[in-house]
Amino acid sequence: TRRTPARSETKLAIEYCELGNYERVARGLVEAVRGEFLGSRIAAEVRPASGGVFEVAVGGKLVFSKKATARLPEPEEIFYHVQASLCCHPPGPPEGGGSV
């Protein structure tokens, strides 16, 4: 479990294929991230999609795509990006401002 200084909220968005039955994997990944970063503010959004997708975005940036890799992510791959978002990047623009 990593403990990081409290910073702005980090957004974790996972889009998964409903027909591929990836919802359990998506929700498990959210729980793994929250367990790894106890005390950190992780705002998670899990959205159903189609077409075999399983895409993960951290802080608005796509960090994993099943379409590009032909596999599902390992939690540690996502932990790396969450850690970078929590510790190394300044807070993004306020809601409704800036580009994504």
C-alpha positions as MATLAB code, in Angstrom:
seq = 'TRRTPARSETKLAIEYCELGNYERVARGLVEAVRGEFLGSRIAAEVRPASGGVFEVAVGGKLVFSKKATARLPEPEEIFYHVQASLCCHPPGPPEGGGSV';
ca = [
       0.000    0.000    0.000;
       1.370    3.355   -1.042;
       0.729    6.433    0.994;
       0.981    9.648   -0.918;
       0.649   13.233    0.212;
      -2.877   14.534   -0.159;
      -3.142   16.386   -3.435;
      -5.949   17.111   -5.776;
      -8.321   14.349   -6.714;
      -7.135   11.902   -9.371;
      -9.668   10.744  -11.912;
      -9.680    7.098  -12.937;
     -11.989    6.249  -15.844;
     -12.469    2.724  -17.156;
     -14.507    1.919  -20.230;
     -15.230   -1.785  -20.618;
     -17.054   -4.027  -23.082;
     -20.362   -5.158  -21.623;
     -20.642   -8.110  -23.991;
     -17.119   -9.200  -23.091;
     -18.145   -9.458  -19.425;
     -15.341   -7.113  -18.350;
     -17.362   -5.253  -15.721;
     -16.019   -7.470  -12.921;
     -12.457   -6.817  -14.102;
     -13.087   -3.061  -14.294;
     -14.598   -2.859  -10.816;
     -11.831   -5.065   -9.414;
      -9.241   -2.725  -10.883;
     -10.918    0.270   -9.224;
     -10.851   -1.526   -5.872;
      -7.197   -2.500   -6.364;
      -6.248    1.132   -7.076;
      -8.170    2.404   -4.076;
      -6.565   -0.262   -1.878;
      -3.093    0.581   -3.142;
      -3.521    4.310   -2.580;
      -5.309    4.430    0.764;
      -6.027    7.981    1.836;
      -5.743    9.349   -1.687;
      -8.678   10.916   -3.430;
      -9.490    8.675   -6.381;
     -12.619    9.567   -8.342;
     -13.488    6.459  -10.322;
     -15.891    6.164  -13.210;
     -16.710    2.803  -14.780;
     -18.604    2.999  -18.085;
     -20.015    0.177  -20.210;
     -19.185    0.188  -23.903;
     -19.044   -2.281  -26.786;
     -16.586   -3.525  -29.370;
     -14.311   -5.468  -27.037;
     -12.848   -2.336  -25.447;
     -11.143   -2.051  -22.094;
      -9.605    1.383  -21.821;
      -8.195    3.075  -18.755;
      -7.632    6.806  -18.399;
      -5.905    8.470  -15.447;
      -6.254   12.199  -15.056;
      -7.929   12.427  -18.461;
      -5.078   10.680  -20.300;
      -5.499    7.261  -21.897;
      -2.925    5.010  -20.231;
      -4.115    1.570  -21.341;
      -6.056    0.222  -24.310;
      -6.963   -3.428  -24.822;
      -7.427   -2.687  -28.518;
      -3.789   -1.593  -28.737;
      -2.344   -4.394  -26.584;
      -4.795   -7.308  -27.124;
      -4.804   -7.997  -23.368;
      -6.183   -6.696  -20.100;
      -4.003   -4.532  -17.841;
      -2.135   -5.702  -14.799;
      -2.994   -3.570  -11.755;
       0.655   -2.531  -11.349;
       0.574   -0.893  -14.781;
      -2.277    1.331  -13.662;
      -0.709    1.952  -10.226;
       2.284    3.499  -12.000;
       0.100    6.076  -13.755;
      -1.988    6.828  -10.673;
       1.192    7.380   -8.636;
       2.509    9.763  -11.280;
      -0.784   11.635  -11.318;
      -0.904   11.945   -7.527;
       2.707   12.949   -6.941;
       4.300   14.398   -9.984;
       1.806   16.458  -11.916;
       0.277   19.746  -10.904;
      -3.480   19.832  -10.590;
      -5.260   20.154  -13.930;
      -7.462   23.010  -15.001;
     -10.734   23.523  -13.157;
     -13.814   21.717  -14.445;
     -14.971   23.242  -17.700;
     -11.647   24.945  -18.365;
      -8.633   24.018  -20.428;
      -8.307   21.244  -22.955;
      -8.145   17.509  -22.417;
];
